[in-house]
Amino acid sequence: MSTPLPPVPSDVRLVVSDMDGTLLDPSKRIPESLWPLLDELGERGIVFSPASGRQAATLLDQLGHAVPGLVVIAENGAVVARDDETLRVTPIDDRAVAAVLGRARELAATRVSDVGIVLCAPDVAFVDRADPPFLEQFQPYYHSHQIVHDLALVDRELVKIAVFDFGNIEDVTAPAIASLGGTMEVVVSGRNWLDVMAPGVDKAGAVRAVQERLGITPAQTMVFGDYLNDLAMLDTAEWSYAVANAHPAIRAAARYLAPSNEENGVVRTVRAALGLPDLAVAT
């Protein structure tokens, strides 16, 4: 059964959308209907900003060609970038990196979890696992990456640690990482992914920074999300939307329910805010 279109604002100046599970379809493809919508937003002076656990290089590769000066919220808010300019970076403490790396390696060594670890610098990601099944899961999110012999020897300022679990990450891996405590922010960003950032780092802080920089209010902001790393971001907008396929906690926290990513919910809802025909019924 399809989800009806929700209420929309009459004055929108900023549209912020998560990517995986929200804007992208179930096959992780950008809907073709997004490109003409981005043109329409640009003509009206409305800012579109993807907010994702993906790295800035990936988001700019995917969308930057269609939006000159695109502002991306990357690494779950640890990086905000525009074209080749990094506007904001929040590094993670070296001690937190060592603790998470050690715990994840313990899980892998004892075969409690089948995990892969990603160390994220602002411009490149590092992995030391190179088997095809893991790389198939990792590479779509990190276009700029290097495979190294030992992650413990990476000598770069890092903004995030991502952990991939071939099982459900909320079963074992997430509790094991969260139990470390200390100076870190731990969020589950998908069924198989967990992200660790500096304390207080999330998509919400990055969205507020974009709003402040552009002089845009929460009443002029639409935000779309589907998973737990989108939870705080919902509070940055009076027009917060969970897509119909969202995690129950996101559906409960959002003010409105949009059609699912399978139903192209983000594009259709933004089109409604612009007074454009619904693609589901347009001819």
Secondary structure, DSSP 8 states (H G I E B T S, - for coil): ---------SS--EEEE-IIIIIS-TTS---TTHHHHHHHHHHTT-EEEEB-SS-HHHHIIIIITTSTT-EEEEGGGTEEEETTEEEEE----HHHHHHHHHHHHHHHHTTSS-EEEEEE-SS-EEES---HHHHHHHTTT-SSEEE-S-GGG--S---EEEEEESS-TTTTHHHHHHTT-SS-EEEE-SSSEEEEESTT-SHHHHHHHHHHHHT--GGGEEEEE-SGGGTGGGGG-SEEEEETTS-HHHHHHSSEEE--GGGTHHHHHHHHHTT---TTT--
